[in-house]
Amino acid sequence: ISDLAQVAYVRQKEQLGLGHAVLMAKDLIGHEPFAVILPDDVCVGVRPVIGQLIHAYHQTHASVVAVMEVPHDETSRYGVIASEPSEDPLDHGRLHKVTRLVEKPDPDDAPSDLAIIGRYVLTPKIFDKLEQTQRGAGGEIQLTDAIQALMEEQAVFAYEFEGVRYDAGTTMGWLEASVELALLRPDLGEAFRAYLRGLQL
Ligand code: G1P
């Protein structure tokens, strides 16, 4: 990996939320658009999900968040968007223009079943908004709230990505990702399949 990219890191000394964590990278990023990847969302697609968002960014020149449909009673685990279709016929209905974002709404208040998954391409204007964002859901400084504020100045889009997502932030999701991705690996898949078949289930 060290041959593929230059790696730098900053520490978030207090755990004040995702928005605060992103704000810690302000000086490192400067005035460029940038990607955010939450590694507990494991996404697997023919095209990498962040690549799909970068493609949408090049179409829109605006911030883009990854979304997927989730069961309505699970909306309180996610940021949820309200949106209208984008006007671009080439996006196969996957691109939406965001009209509102809510962090972890009760299902009764959720504006849709389209949940934000941990992949974002953001414009650097988000840092101004993060600096003004007060604590929100769970007492944390929420990236979702800063993106809602960003919409006062810039359009924001959501992209229904192609691919599978595992929630590795839950033990079950982490196990599913480990087993399914191991089975797909050319160097491990066959031996791991034989091992699973041998288990007394
Ligand atoms: C974060 C975001 C949330 C998003 C989720 C995706 O929440 O705040 O908007 O839907 O990631 O995994 P967290 O899972 O950190 O509570």
Boltz pocket constraint, residues with backbone or C-beta under 6 A from the ligand:
constraints:
  - pocket:
      binder: B
      contacts: [[A, 18], [A, 38], [A, 41], [A, 77], [A, 78], [A, 79], [A, 80], [A, 103], [A, 104], [A, 115], [A, 116], [A, 117], [A, 118], [A, 142], [A, 143], [A, 144], [A, 169]]
      max_distance: 6.0
